[in-house]
Amino acid sequence: MKIFQQSLTFREKRRGFHLITGDILQAMPQISEISIGMCQVFIQHTSASLTINENADPTVRKDFEMYFNKTIKENDPDYEHDYEGSDDMPAHLKASLLGSSVMIPIRNGRLALGTWQGIYLCEHRDRGGARGVVVTVWGE
């Protein structure tokens, strides 16, 4: 079994859903050495998240942002955790709903994503700063 791991730092991104599949592939060329295995992508933050979804039409990413902003509103007077601004607690909630990692099978040296699937870095803050991601690949 082979195991590879790489840390990436993404520069600050605007709030929204950003495709990072290409960045993952560029940072982890060792995927091509794996016939059958797994790739885990993990984000090291509590106010940003990861998910897999449509990679072709950018309106899907806009609609994700619209939906989450309508569903989890800012400036809710019931939030107690508001030390870092009105987008902080909503960002934590959004990140918990989507999750901090994704797992993608590797088949024949490639991520076994579907035709229209891509990995999103989901930035839930207006000024979230740089984001750290750890990519771990293992298999034979």
N, CA, C and O atoms as CSV, one atom per row, in Angstrom:
chain,resi,resn,atom,element,x,y,z
A,1,MET,N,N,0.849,-1.180,0.000
A,1,MET,CA,C,0.000,0.000,0.000
A,1,MET,C,C,0.895,1.244,0.000
A,1,MET,O,O,1.932,1.288,0.661
A,2,LYS,N,N,0.464,2.240,-0.754
A,2,LYS,CA,C,1.135,3.539,-0.796
A,2,LYS,C,C,0.253,4.564,-0.095
A,2,LYS,O,O,-0.974,4.522,-0.189
A,3,ILE,N,N,0.906,5.484,0.611
A,3,ILE,CA,C,0.188,6.581,1.268
A,3,ILE,C,C,0.945,7.873,0.970
A,3,ILE,O,O,2.163,7.951,1.133
A,4,PHE,N,N,0.197,8.878,0.531
A,4,PHE,CA,C,0.770,10.196,0.243
A,4,PHE,C,C,-0.081,11.247,0.951
A,4,PHE,O,O,-1.293,11.093,1.100
A,5,GLN,N,N,0.587,12.321,1.384
A,5,GLN,CA,C,-0.159,13.405,2.024
A,5,GLN,C,C,0.475,14.739,1.652
A,5,GLN,O,O,1.697,14.868,1.578
A,6,GLN,N,N,-0.375,15.718,1.422
A,6,GLN,CA,C,0.078,17.048,1.035
A,6,GLN,C,C,-0.817,18.093,1.691
A,6,GLN,O,O,-2.040,17.959,1.696
A,7,SER,N,N,-0.201,19.130,2.242
A,7,SER,CA,C,-0.953,20.269,2.781
A,7,SER,C,C,-0.973,21.373,1.738
A,7,SER,O,O,0.035,21.643,1.084
A,8,LEU,N,N,-2.119,22.003,1.590
A,8,LEU,CA,C,-2.268,23.128,0.673
A,8,LEU,C,C,-2.799,24.317,1.458
A,8,LEU,O,O,-3.542,24.158,2.427
A,9,THR,N,N,-2.414,25.498,1.031
A,9,THR,CA,C,-2.986,26.717,1.580
A,9,THR,C,C,-3.600,27.491,0.433
A,9,THR,O,O,-2.924,27.849,-0.532
A,10,PHE,N,N,-4.891,27.743,0.555
A,10,PHE,CA,C,-5.605,28.537,-0.440
A,10,PHE,C,C,-5.630,29.988,0.033
A,10,PHE,O,O,-5.988,30.272,1.176
A,11,ARG,N,N,-5.250,30.887,-0.846
A,11,ARG,CA,C,-5.333,32.302,-0.506
A,11,ARG,C,C,-6.784,32.646,-0.182
A,11,ARG,O,O,-7.703,31.921,-0.562
A,12,GLU,N,N,-6.978,33.746,0.513
A,12,GLU,CA,C,-8.330,34.164,0.889
A,12,GLU,C,C,-9.224,34.240,-0.342
A,12,GLU,O,O,-8.856,34.820,-1.364
A,13,LYS,N,N,-10.397,33.645,-0.223
A,13,LYS,CA,C,-11.383,33.674,-1.304
A,13,LYS,C,C,-12.612,34.445,-0.833
A,13,LYS,O,O,-12.910,34.502,0.360
A,14,ARG,N,N,-13.307,35.029,-1.783
A,14,ARG,CA,C,-14.552,35.717,-1.429
A,14,ARG,C,C,-15.568,34.681,-0.953
A,14,ARG,O,O,-15.438,33.488,-1.229
A,15,ARG,N,N,-16.558,35.150,-0.249
A,15,ARG,CA,C,-17.615,34.236,0.202
A,15,ARG,C,C,-18.241,33.572,-1.005
A,15,ARG,O,O,-18.535,34.230,-2.003
A,16,GLY,N,N,-18.446,32.259,-0.913
A,16,GLY,CA,C,-19.050,31.528,-2.012
A,16,GLY,C,C,-18.489,30.124,-2.126
A,16,GLY,O,O,-17.789,29.639,-1.237
A,17,PHE,N,N,-18.807,29.488,-3.228
A,17,PHE,CA,C,-18.457,28.098,-3.486
A,17,PHE,C,C,-17.463,28.066,-4.642
A,17,PHE,O,O,-17.774,28.511,-5.746
A,18,HIS,N,N,-16.267,27.540,-4.386
A,18,HIS,CA,C,-15.158,27.626,-5.326
A,18,HIS,C,C,-14.666,26.237,-5.706
A,18,HIS,O,O,-14.390,25.413,-4.834
A,19,LEU,N,N,-14.556,25.975,-7.007
A,19,LEU,CA,C,-14.032,24.694,-7.474
A,19,LEU,C,C,-12.537,24.604,-7.186
A,19,LEU,O,O,-11.778,25.508,-7.533
A,20,ILE,N,N,-12.115,23.509,-6.548
A,20,ILE,CA,C,-10.702,23.311,-6.239
A,20,ILE,C,C,-10.180,21.969,-6.749
A,20,ILE,O,O,-9.072,21.569,-6.394
A,21,THR,N,N,-10.946,21.280,-7.561
A,21,THR,CA,C,-10.531,19.968,-8.070
A,21,THR,C,C,-9.172,20.052,-8.753
A,21,THR,O,O,-8.295,19.230,-8.484
A,22,GLY,N,N,-8.988,21.015,-9.617
A,22,GLY,CA,C,-7.719,21.169,-10.323
A,22,GLY,C,C,-6.558,21.411,-9.377
A,22,GLY,O,O,-5.461,20.894,-9.591
A,23,ASP,N,N,-6.791,22.197,-8.329
A,23,ASP,CA,C,-5.745,22.457,-7.334
A,23,ASP,C,C,-5.343,21.179,-6.610
A,23,ASP,O,O,-4.164,20.950,-6.339
A,24,ILE,N,N,-6.339,20.347,-6.298
A,24,ILE,CA,C,-6.071,19.080,-5.614
A,24,ILE,C,C,-5.240,18.176,-6.525
A,24,ILE,O,O,-4.251,17.589,-6.087
A,25,LEU,N,N,-5.639,18.068,-7.777
A,25,LEU,CA,C,-4.912,17.208,-8.714
A,25,LEU,C,C,-3.491,17.708,-8.945
A,25,LEU,O,O,-2.561,16.907,-9.051
A,26,GLN,N,N,-3.318,19.011,-9.023
A,26,GLN,CA,C,-1.984,19.579,-9.238
A,26,GLN,C,C,-1.082,19.321,-8.026
A,26,GLN,O,O,0.104,19.031,-8.181
A,27,ALA,N,N,-1.648,19.428,-6.828
A,27,ALA,CA,C,-0.863,19.244,-5.609
A,27,ALA,C,C,-0.560,17.781,-5.315
A,27,ALA,O,O,0.373,17.482,-4.570
A,28,MET,N,N,-1.335,16.867,-5.889
A,28,MET,CA,C,-1.192,15.449,-5.572
A,28,MET,C,C,-1.043,14.621,-6.847
A,28,MET,O,O,-1.925,13.818,-7.152
A,29,PRO,N,N,0.046,14.792,-7.601
A,29,PRO,CA,C,0.236,14.008,-8.825
A,29,PRO,C,C,0.400,12.514,-8.550
A,29,PRO,O,O,0.278,11.698,-9.463
A,30,GLN,N,N,0.677,12.154,-7.294
A,30,GLN,CA,C,0.842,10.749,-6.928
A,30,GLN,C,C,-0.444,9.939,-7.100
A,30,GLN,O,O,-0.409,8.709,-7.062
A,31,ILE,N,N,-1.566,10.613,-7.286
A,31,ILE,CA,C,-2.822,9.892,-7.546
A,31,ILE,C,C,-2.634,8.951,-8.734
A,31,ILE,O,O,-3.207,7.861,-8.766
A,32,SER,N,N,-1.839,9.372,-9.696
A,32,SER,CA,C,-1.625,8.543,-10.891
A,32,SER,C,C,-0.921,7.226,-10.575
A,32,SER,O,O,-0.943,6.309,-11.395
A,33,GLU,N,N,-0.299,7.117,-9.406
A,33,GLU,CA,C,0.386,5.886,-9.006
A,33,GLU,C,C,-0.544,4.872,-8.343
A,33,GLU,O,O,-0.131,3.750,-8.049
A,34,ILE,N,N,-1.791,5.259,-8.107
A,34,ILE,CA,C,-2.738,4.418,-7.375
A,34,ILE,C,C,-3.727,3.790,-8.357
A,34,ILE,O,O,-4.440,4.498,-9.068
A,35,SER,N,N,-3.765,2.465,-8.391
A,35,SER,CA,C,-4.747,1.766,-9.241
A,35,SER,C,C,-6.121,1.754,-8.603
A,35,SER,O,O,-7.135,1.993,-9.258
A,36,ILE,N,N,-6.130,1.470,-7.314
A,36,ILE,CA,C,-7.387,1.439,-6.558
A,36,ILE,C,C,-7.100,1.987,-5.172
A,36,ILE,O,O,-6.183,1.527,-4.492
A,37,GLY,N,N,-7.888,2.973,-4.752
A,37,GLY,CA,C,-7.636,3.582,-3.457
A,37,GLY,C,C,-8.632,4.676,-3.141
A,37,GLY,O,O,-9.738,4.722,-3.681
A,38,MET,N,N,-8.204,5.558,-2.245
A,38,MET,CA,C,-9.082,6.634,-1.775
A,38,MET,C,C,-8.300,7.931,-1.660
A,38,MET,O,O,-7.091,7.940,-1.427
A,39,CYS,N,N,-9.024,9.019,-1.830
A,39,CYS,CA,C,-8.478,10.356,-1.627
A,39,CYS,C,C,-9.388,11.072,-0.635
A,39,CYS,O,O,-10.589,11.212,-0.867
A,40,GLN,N,N,-8.805,11.521,0.467
A,40,GLN,CA,C,-9.550,12.325,1.428
A,40,GLN,C,C,-9.038,13.752,1.351
A,40,GLN,O,O,-7.831,13.993,1.355
A,41,VAL,N,N,-9.964,14.689,1.282
A,41,VAL,CA,C,-9.637,16.107,1.325
A,41,VAL,C,C,-10.291,16.647,2.592
A,41,VAL,O,O,-11.499,16.510,2.784
A,42,PHE,N,N,-9.477,17.267,3.461
A,42,PHE,CA,C,-9.933,17.741,4.768
A,42,PHE,C,C,-9.578,19.213,4.921
A,42,PHE,O,O,-8.436,19.603,4.676
A,43,ILE,N,N,-10.548,20.038,5.325
A,43,ILE,CA,C,-10.295,21.461,5.553
A,43,ILE,C,C,-10.121,21.703,7.049
A,43,ILE,O,O,-10.883,21.182,7.864
A,44,GLN,N,N,-9.116,22.493,7.399
A,44,GLN,CA,C,-8.731,22.693,8.799
A,44,GLN,C,C,-9.372,23.938,9.400
A,44,GLN,O,O,-8.699,24.717,10.076
A,45,HIS,N,N,-10.642,24.127,9.165
A,45,HIS,CA,C,-11.317,25.327,9.648
A,45,HIS,C,C,-12.749,24.998,10.050
A,45,HIS,O,O,-13.317,23.995,9.618
A,46,THR,N,N,-13.323,25.866,10.889
A,46,THR,CA,C,-14.694,25.648,11.361
A,46,THR,C,C,-15.704,26.591,10.722
A,46,THR,O,O,-16.896,26.514,11.019
A,47,SER,N,N,-15.240,27.480,9.849
A,47,SER,CA,C,-16.172,28.404,9.200
A,47,SER,C,C,-16.090,28.316,7.677
A,47,SER,O,O,-16.559,29.204,6.966
A,48,ALA,N,N,-15.485,27.231,7.190
A,48,ALA,CA,C,-15.457,26.904,5.761
A,48,ALA,C,C,-15.648,25.400,5.669
A,48,ALA,O,O,-15.436,24.684,6.647
A,49,SER,N,N,-16.043,24.923,4.508
A,49,SER,CA,C,-16.346,23.499,4.380
A,49,SER,C,C,-15.990,23.001,2.989
A,49,SER,O,O,-15.500,23.752,2.146
A,50,LEU,N,N,-16.247,21.723,2.771
A,50,LEU,CA,C,-16.016,21.081,1.483
A,50,LEU,C,C,-17.264,20.319,1.073
A,50,LEU,O,O,-18.004,19.821,1.921
A,51,THR,N,N,-17.490,20.231,-0.214
A,51,THR,CA,C,-18.551,19.377,-0.735
A,51,THR,C,C,-18.219,19.035,-2.180
A,51,THR,O,O,-17.312,19.616,-2.777
A,52,ILE,N,N,-18.955,18.098,-2.726
A,52,ILE,CA,C,-18.813,17.702,-4.126
A,52,ILE,C,C,-20.136,17.981,-4.819
A,52,ILE,O,O,-21.199,17.593,-4.336
A,53,ASN,N,N,-20.057,18.665,-5.969
A,53,ASN,CA,C,-21.271,18.930,-6.717
A,53,ASN,C,C,-20.924,19.341,-8.139
A,53,ASN,O,O,-19.798,19.137,-8.594
A,54,GLU,N,N,-21.875,19.908,-8.826
A,54,GLU,CA,C,-21.785,20.312,-10.239
A,54,GLU,C,C,-20.523,21.129,-10.523
A,54,GLU,O,O,-20.232,22.097,-9.820
A,55,ASN,N,N,-19.776,20.733,-11.555
A,55,ASN,CA,C,-18.545,21.450,-11.875
A,55,ASN,C,C,-18.605,22.220,-13.196
A,55,ASN,O,O,-17.620,22.853,-13.576
A,56,ALA,N,N,-19.712,22.181,-13.886
A,56,ALA,CA,C,-19.770,22.789,-15.215
A,56,ALA,C,C,-20.475,24.148,-15.210
A,56,ALA,O,O,-19.930,25.120,-15.734
A,57,ASP,N,N,-21.635,24.231,-14.648
A,57,ASP,CA,C,-22.430,25.458,-14.700
A,57,ASP,C,C,-22.206,26.285,-13.437
A,57,ASP,O,O,-22.604,25.849,-12.357
A,58,PRO,N,N,-21.590,27.452,-13.530
A,58,PRO,CA,C,-21.306,28.264,-12.343
A,58,PRO,C,C,-22.548,28.776,-11.628
A,58,PRO,O,O,-22.454,29.215,-10.482
A,59,THR,N,N,-23.710,28.733,-12.274
A,59,THR,CA,C,-24.921,29.188,-11.580
A,59,THR,C,C,-25.289,28.246,-10.441
A,59,THR,O,O,-25.978,28.649,-9.505
A,60,VAL,N,N,-24.838,26.998,-10.509
A,60,VAL,CA,C,-25.092,26.068,-9.394
A,60,VAL,C,C,-24.402,26.599,-8.140
A,60,VAL,O,O,-24.995,26.596,-7.062
A,61,ARG,N,N,-23.168,27.049,-8.270
A,61,ARG,CA,C,-22.438,27.577,-7.118
A,61,ARG,C,C,-23.089,28.855,-6.590
A,61,ARG,O,O,-23.125,29.078,-5.380
A,62,LYS,N,N,-23.600,29.690,-7.485
A,62,LYS,CA,C,-24.318,30.902,-7.055
A,62,LYS,C,C,-25.585,30.528,-6.295
A,62,LYS,O,O,-25.912,31.138,-5.277
A,63,ASP,N,N,-26.298,29.516,-6.801
A,63,ASP,CA,C,-27.535,29.084,-6.140
A,63,ASP,C,C,-27.257,28.456,-4.774
A,63,ASP,O,O,-28.045,28.628,-3.845
A,64,PHE,N,N,-26.145,27.729,-4.644
A,64,PHE,CA,C,-25.756,27.210,-3.329
A,64,PHE,C,C,-25.601,28.369,-2.341
A,64,PHE,O,O,-26.139,28.328,-1.235
A,65,GLU,N,N,-24.869,29.393,-2.748
A,65,GLU,CA,C,-24.633,30.541,-1.875
A,65,GLU,C,C,-25.953,31.219,-1.509
A,65,GLU,O,O,-26.175,31.555,-0.346
A,66,MET,N,N,-26.825,31.419,-2.489
A,66,MET,CA,C,-28.123,32.044,-2.232
A,66,MET,C,C,-28.932,31.205,-1.238
A,66,MET,O,O,-29.511,31.744,-0.296
A,67,TYR,N,N,-28.969,29.900,-1.447
A,67,TYR,CA,C,-29.763,29.023,-0.577
A,67,TYR,C,C,-29.256,29.065,0.867
A,67,TYR,O,O,-30.037,29.234,1.804
A,68,PHE,N,N,-27.955,28.913,1.033
A,68,PHE,CA,C,-27.417,28.901,2.398
A,68,PHE,C,C,-27.602,30.244,3.088
A,68,PHE,O,O,-27.857,30.278,4.291
A,69,ASN,N,N,-27.481,31.350,2.362
A,69,ASN,CA,C,-27.693,32.662,2.971
A,69,ASN,C,C,-29.152,32.887,3.352
A,69,ASN,O,O,-29.427,33.540,4.359
A,70,LYS,N,N,-30.091,32.361,2.568
A,70,LYS,CA,C,-31.513,32.467,2.914
A,70,LYS,C,C,-31.869,31.550,4.077
A,70,LYS,O,O,-32.699,31.895,4.917
A,71,THR,N,N,-31.237,30.379,4.120
A,71,THR,CA,C,-31.580,29.366,5.125
A,71,THR,C,C,-30.962,29.669,6.483
A,71,THR,O,O,-31.603,29.478,7.517
A,72,ILE,N,N,-29.729,30.137,6.484
A,72,ILE,CA,C,-29.017,30.436,7.728
A,72,ILE,C,C,-28.670,31.922,7.699
A,72,ILE,O,O,-27.636,32.330,7.170
A,73,LYS,N,N,-29.551,32.704,8.274
A,73,LYS,CA,C,-29.446,34.158,8.188
A,73,LYS,C,C,-28.436,34.725,9.187
A,73,LYS,O,O,-28.210,34.170,10.261
A,74,GLU,N,N,-27.842,35.845,8.793
A,74,GLU,CA,C,-26.957,36.585,9.682
A,74,GLU,C,C,-27.781,37.499,10.581
A,74,GLU,O,O,-28.971,37.718,10.350
A,75,ASN,N,N,-27.131,38.023,11.599
A,75,ASN,CA,C,-27.730,38.994,12.533
A,75,ASN,C,C,-28.915,38.442,13.309
A,75,ASN,O,O,-29.793,39.200,13.721
A,76,ASP,N,N,-28.950,37.135,13.512
A,76,ASP,CA,C,-30.009,36.544,14.326
A,76,ASP,C,C,-29.738,36.921,15.785
A,76,ASP,O,O,-28.670,36.603,16.308
A,77,PRO,N,N,-30.681,37.591,16.448
A,77,PRO,CA,C,-30.437,38.037,17.824
A,77,PRO,C,C,-30.293,36.879,18.818
A,77,PRO,O,O,-29.840,37.087,19.943
A,78,ASP,N,N,-30.669,35.677,18.416
A,78,ASP,CA,C,-30.539,34.530,19.315
A,78,ASP,C,C,-29.127,33.939,19.334
A,78,ASP,O,O,-28.806,33.156,20.228
A,79,TYR,N,N,-28.293,34.293,18.381
A,79,TYR,CA,C,-26.912,33.798,18.397
A,79,TYR,C,C,-26.162,34.417,19.576
A,79,TYR,O,O,-26.174,35.634,19.761
A,80,GLU,N,N,-25.522,33.584,20.354
A,80,GLU,CA,C,-24.657,34.074,21.424
A,80,GLU,C,C,-23.228,34.258,20.931
A,80,GLU,O,O,-22.525,35.159,21.389
A,81,HIS,N,N,-22.797,33.417,20.006
A,81,HIS,CA,C,-21.425,33.482,19.486
A,81,HIS,C,C,-21.375,34.491,18.351
A,81,HIS,O,O,-21.670,34.164,17.201
A,82,ASP,N,N,-20.999,35.717,18.683
A,82,ASP,CA,C,-20.955,36.777,17.672
A,82,ASP,C,C,-19.711,37.648,17.814
A,82,ASP,O,O,-19.687,38.780,17.331
A,83,TYR,N,N,-18.687,37.129,18.470
A,83,TYR,CA,C,-17.476,37.916,18.747
A,83,TYR,C,C,-16.744,38.342,17.480
A,83,TYR,O,O,-16.101,39.391,17.459
A,84,GLU,N,N,-16.835,37.547,16.435
A,84,GLU,CA,C,-16.065,37.825,15.216
A,84,GLU,C,C,-16.938,38.390,14.095
A,84,GLU,O,O,-16.516,38.403,12.938
A,85,GLY,N,N,-18.120,38.845,14.409
A,85,GLY,CA,C,-18.963,39.474,13.407
A,85,GLY,C,C,-20.220,38.685,13.105
A,85,GLY,O,O,-20.392,37.550,13.548
A,86,SER,N,N,-21.096,39.321,12.336
A,86,SER,CA,C,-22.418,38.738,12.080
A,86,SER,C,C,-22.372,37.517,11.172
A,86,SER,O,O,-23.334,36.750,11.130
A,87,ASP,N,N,-21.266,37.317,10.437
A,87,ASP,CA,C,-21.184,36.141,9.564
A,87,ASP,C,C,-20.526,34.946,10.242
A,87,ASP,O,O,-20.436,33.873,9.644
A,88,ASP,N,N,-20.057,35.113,11.496
A,88,ASP,CA,C,-19.276,34.055,12.140
A,88,ASP,C,C,-20.120,32.840,12.516
A,88,ASP,O,O,-19.831,31.736,12.054
A,89,MET,N,N,-21.141,33.008,13.329
A,89,MET,CA,C,-21.955,31.852,13.732
A,89,MET,C,C,-22.668,31.222,12.543
A,89,MET,O,O,-22.707,29.995,12.455
A,90,PRO,N,N,-23.232,32.000,11.624
A,90,PRO,CA,C,-23.810,31.366,10.436
A,90,PRO,C,C,-22.778,30.542,9.654
A,90,PRO,O,O,-23.111,29.493,9.103
A,91,ALA,N,N,-21.537,31.014,9.607
A,91,ALA,CA,C,-20.488,30.265,8.914
A,91,ALA,C,C,-20.228,28.929,9.592
A,91,ALA,O,O,-20.038,27.919,8.915
A,92,HIS,N,N,-20.217,28.910,10.929
A,92,HIS,CA,C,-20.029,27.647,11.654
A,92,HIS,C,C,-21.166,26.667,11.356
A,92,HIS,O,O,-20.931,25.476,11.157
A,93,LEU,N,N,-22.388,27.174,11.328
A,93,LEU,CA,C,-23.537,26.306,11.045
A,93,LEU,C,C,-23.477,25.740,9.629
A,93,LEU,O,O,-23.702,24.547,9.423
A,94,LYS,N,N,-23.174,26.598,8.654
A,94,LYS,CA,C,-23.068,26.143,7.261
A,94,LYS,C,C,-21.968,25.092,7.124
A,94,LYS,O,O,-22.149,24.080,6.447
A,95,ALA,N,N,-20.826,25.339,7.774
A,95,ALA,CA,C,-19.712,24.391,7.699
A,95,ALA,C,C,-20.094,23.046,8.314
A,95,ALA,O,O,-19.711,21.999,7.793
A,96,SER,N,N,-20.840,23.065,9.409
A,96,SER,CA,C,-21.258,21.809,10.030
A,96,SER,C,C,-22.229,21.033,9.155
A,96,SER,O,O,-22.180,19.804,9.101
A,97,LEU,N,N,-23.110,21.751,8.470
A,97,LEU,CA,C,-24.065,21.069,7.594
A,97,LEU,C,C,-23.372,20.403,6.401
A,97,LEU,O,O,-23.736,19.292,6.017
A,98,LEU,N,N,-22.387,21.067,5.820
A,98,LEU,CA,C,-21.698,20.517,4.653
A,98,LEU,C,C,-20.579,19.565,5.029
A,98,LEU,O,O,-20.404,18.539,4.371
A,99,GLY,N,N,-19.822,19.870,6.060
A,99,GLY,CA,C,-18.780,18.978,6.536
A,99,GLY,C,C,-17.372,19.450,6.225
A,99,GLY,O,O,-17.156,20.334,5.396
A,100,SER,N,N,-16.422,18.837,6.912
A,100,SER,CA,C,-15.029,19.250,6.816
A,100,SER,C,C,-14.193,18.358,5.910
A,100,SER,O,O,-13.009,18.631,5.710
A,101,SER,N,N,-14.774,17.305,5.359
A,101,SER,CA,C,-13.977,16.461,4.460
A,101,SER,C,C,-14.859,15.788,3.417
A,101,SER,O,O,-16.067,15.620,3.586
A,102,VAL,N,N,-14.193,15.412,2.331
A,102,VAL,CA,C,-14.839,14.606,1.291
A,102,VAL,C,C,-13.904,13.438,0.982
A,102,VAL,O,O,-12.684,13.555,1.098
A,103,MET,N,N,-14.485,12.329,0.592
A,103,MET,CA,C,-13.747,11.127,0.198
A,103,MET,C,C,-14.103,10.810,-1.246
A,103,MET,O,O,-15.276,10.773,-1.620
A,104,ILE,N,N,-13.077,10.584,-2.044
A,104,ILE,CA,C,-13.285,10.274,-3.455
A,104,ILE,C,C,-12.525,8.987,-3.772
A,104,ILE,O,O,-11.331,8.901,-3.482
A,105,PRO,N,N,-13.177,7.994,-4.352
A,105,PRO,CA,C,-12.453,6.786,-4.757
A,105,PRO,C,C,-11.441,7.119,-5.857
A,105,PRO,O,O,-11.640,8.037,-6.652
A,106,ILE,N,N,-10.373,6.361,-5.878
A,106,ILE,CA,C,-9.399,6.447,-6.960
A,106,ILE,C,C,-9.492,5.156,-7.753
A,106,ILE,O,O,-9.466,4.061,-7.191
A,107,ARG,N,N,-9.603,5.302,-9.076
A,107,ARG,CA,C,-9.676,4.146,-9.964
A,107,ARG,C,C,-8.729,4.395,-11.141
A,107,ARG,O,O,-8.832,5.408,-11.833
A,108,ASN,N,N,-7.818,3.465,-11.350
A,108,ASN,CA,C,-6.883,3.552,-12.480
A,108,ASN,C,C,-6.132,4.881,-12.533
A,108,ASN,O,O,-5.990,5.482,-13.598
A,109,GLY,N,N,-5.652,5.334,-11.373
A,109,GLY,CA,C,-4.829,6.530,-11.327
A,109,GLY,C,C,-5.564,7.846,-11.471
A,109,GLY,O,O,-4.946,8.881,-11.723
A,110,ARG,N,N,-6.887,7.816,-11.311
A,110,ARG,CA,C,-7.696,9.046,-11.451
A,110,ARG,C,C,-8.757,9.098,-10.366
A,110,ARG,O,O,-9.219,8.065,-9.881
A,111,LEU,N,N,-9.138,10.312,-9.993
A,111,LEU,CA,C,-10.280,10.445,-9.093
A,111,LEU,C,C,-11.519,9.936,-9.817
A,111,LEU,O,O,-11.771,10.309,-10.963
A,112,ALA,N,N,-12.283,9.096,-9.156
A,112,ALA,CA,C,-13.474,8.500,-9.771
A,112,ALA,C,C,-14.688,9.402,-9.543
A,112,ALA,O,O,-15.729,8.952,-9.065
A,113,LEU,N,N,-14.539,10.669,-9.891
A,113,LEU,CA,C,-15.657,11.610,-9.834
A,113,LEU,C,C,-16.569,11.364,-11.030
A,113,LEU,O,O,-16.124,10.886,-12.073
A,114,GLY,N,N,-17.830,11.689,-10.874
A,114,GLY,CA,C,-18.763,11.604,-11.984
A,114,GLY,C,C,-18.464,12.676,-13.022
A,114,GLY,O,O,-17.682,13.594,-12.776
A,115,THR,N,N,-19.086,12.553,-14.166
A,115,THR,CA,C,-18.834,13.449,-15.293
A,115,THR,C,C,-18.953,14.918,-14.922
A,115,THR,O,O,-18.141,15.728,-15.368
A,116,TRP,N,N,-19.934,15.278,-14.126
A,116,TRP,CA,C,-20.188,16.685,-13.820
A,116,TRP,C,C,-19.847,17.030,-12.379
A,116,TRP,O,O,-20.357,18.020,-11.853
A,117,GLN,N,N,-19.004,16.247,-11.730
A,117,GLN,CA,C,-18.686,16.493,-10.328
A,117,GLN,C,C,-17.346,17.195,-10.148
A,117,GLN,O,O,-16.385,16.935,-10.871
A,118,GLY,N,N,-17.309,18.084,-9.173
A,118,GLY,CA,C,-16.083,18.761,-8.781
A,118,GLY,C,C,-16.084,18.972,-7.285
A,118,GLY,O,O,-17.125,18.906,-6.633
A,119,ILE,N,N,-14.896,19.227,-6.746
A,119,ILE,CA,C,-14.734,19.478,-5.314
A,119,ILE,C,C,-14.829,20.979,-5.086
A,119,ILE,O,O,-14.142,21.762,-5.741
A,120,TYR,N,N,-15.689,21.373,-4.149
A,120,TYR,CA,C,-15.869,22.776,-3.801
A,120,TYR,C,C,-15.193,23.078,-2.461
A,120,TYR,O,O,-15.311,22.305,-1.511
A,121,LEU,N,N,-14.492,24.198,-2.395
A,121,LEU,CA,C,-14.161,24.825,-1.119
A,121,LEU,C,C,-15.272,25.845,-0.893
A,121,LEU,O,O,-15.486,26.734,-1.717
A,122,CYS,N,N,-15.964,25.712,0.211
A,122,CYS,CA,C,-17.118,26.556,0.510
A,122,CYS,C,C,-16.701,27.588,1.553
A,122,CYS,O,O,-16.520,27.260,2.726
A,123,GLU,N,N,-16.552,28.820,1.122
A,123,GLU,CA,C,-16.146,29.899,2.031
A,123,GLU,C,C,-17.404,30.578,2.553
A,123,GLU,O,O,-18.188,31.135,1.784
A,124,HIS,N,N,-17.589,30.523,3.871
A,124,HIS,CA,C,-18.811,31.037,4.476
A,124,HIS,C,C,-18.627,32.381,5.177
A,124,HIS,O,O,-19.578,32.909,5.754
A,125,ARG,N,N,-17.419,32.939,5.135
A,125,ARG,CA,C,-17.140,34.234,5.765
A,125,ARG,C,C,-16.855,35.287,4.704
A,125,ARG,O,O,-16.408,34.970,3.602
A,126,ASP,N,N,-17.116,36.533,5.047
A,126,ASP,CA,C,-16.746,37.628,4.147
A,126,ASP,C,C,-15.230,37.782,4.089
A,126,ASP,O,O,-14.669,38.066,3.031
A,127,ARG,N,N,-14.577,37.595,5.217
A,127,ARG,CA,C,-13.122,37.682,5.291
A,127,ARG,C,C,-12.603,36.498,6.105
A,127,ARG,O,O,-12.201,36.648,7.259
A,128,GLY,N,N,-12.619,35.337,5.491
A,128,GLY,CA,C,-12.219,34.114,6.191
A,128,GLY,C,C,-10.721,33.908,6.257
A,128,GLY,O,O,-10.238,33.101,7.052
A,129,GLY,N,N,-9.984,34.626,5.435
A,129,GLY,CA,C,-8.534,34.450,5.420
A,129,GLY,C,C,-8.123,33.248,4.597
A,129,GLY,O,O,-8.946,32.612,3.939
A,130,ALA,N,N,-6.826,32.946,4.645
A,130,ALA,CA,C,-6.309,31.779,3.932
A,130,ALA,C,C,-6.889,30.515,4.571
A,130,ALA,O,O,-7.188,30.488,5.765
A,131,ARG,N,N,-7.038,29.488,3.768
A,131,ARG,CA,C,-7.626,28.229,4.249
A,131,ARG,C,C,-6.659,27.078,4.003
A,131,ARG,O,O,-6.121,26.919,2.907
A,132,GLY,N,N,-6.450,26.280,5.048
A,132,GLY,CA,C,-5.581,25.118,4.950
A,132,GLY,C,C,-6.377,23.858,4.667
A,132,GLY,O,O,-7.431,23.622,5.257
A,133,VAL,N,N,-5.852,23.053,3.750
A,133,VAL,CA,C,-6.488,21.798,3.362
A,133,VAL,C,C,-5.406,20.712,3.386
A,133,VAL,O,O,-4.283,20.941,2.938
A,134,VAL,N,N,-5.745,19.545,3.904
A,134,VAL,CA,C,-4.843,18.395,3.891
A,134,VAL,C,C,-5.444,17.355,2.964
A,134,VAL,O,O,-6.606,16.976,3.109
A,135,VAL,N,N,-4.644,16.894,2.012
A,135,VAL,CA,C,-5.066,15.868,1.057
A,135,VAL,C,C,-4.274,14.603,1.361
A,135,VAL,O,O,-3.044,14.622,1.387
A,136,THR,N,N,-4.985,13.509,1.590
A,136,THR,CA,C,-4.345,12.224,1.857
A,136,THR,C,C,-4.842,11.218,0.833
A,136,THR,O,O,-6.044,11.075,0.610
A,137,VAL,N,N,-3.898,10.527,0.217
A,137,VAL,CA,C,-4.197,9.532,-0.817
A,137,VAL,C,C,-3.574,8.219,-0.373
A,137,VAL,O,O,-2.427,8.177,0.073
A,138,TRP,N,N,-4.359,7.133,-0.502
A,138,TRP,CA,C,-3.799,5.818,-0.184
A,138,TRP,C,C,-4.399,4.774,-1.090
A,138,TRP,O,O,-5.515,4.922,-1.589
A,139,GLY,N,N,-3.639,3.711,-1.295
A,139,GLY,CA,C,-4.123,2.614,-2.120
A,139,GLY,C,C,-2.985,1.817,-2.723
A,139,GLY,O,O,-1.824,1.939,-2.332
A,140,GLU,N,N,-3.359,1.001,-3.683
A,140,GLU,CA,C,-2.377,0.112,-4.349
A,140,GLU,C,C,-2.319,0.401,-5.820
A,140,GLU,O,O,-1.558,-0.239,-6.545
